[in-house]
Amino acid sequence: MIRLFFLLPIVMCCVWWWYLNNRNYSLKEGLKGFIYILVFNTVLVLFFVMMIILTH
């Protein structure tokens, strides 16, 4: 399961890109959303890695 965590930010960024295209926003206007997605996923992965280390 942990090996599939790289898919989460890819899927979320694709959905965000799709949303921006449908609302006629540019990628530059949606850059903050991509940053939020990457930060959220980084925190999520770090949390799960920490839990694996602590419970192992």
Buried (B, 14 or more C-beta within 10 A) or exposed (E): EEEEEEEBBEEBBEEBBEEBEEEEEEEEEBEEBBEEBEEEBEEEBEEEEEEEEEEE
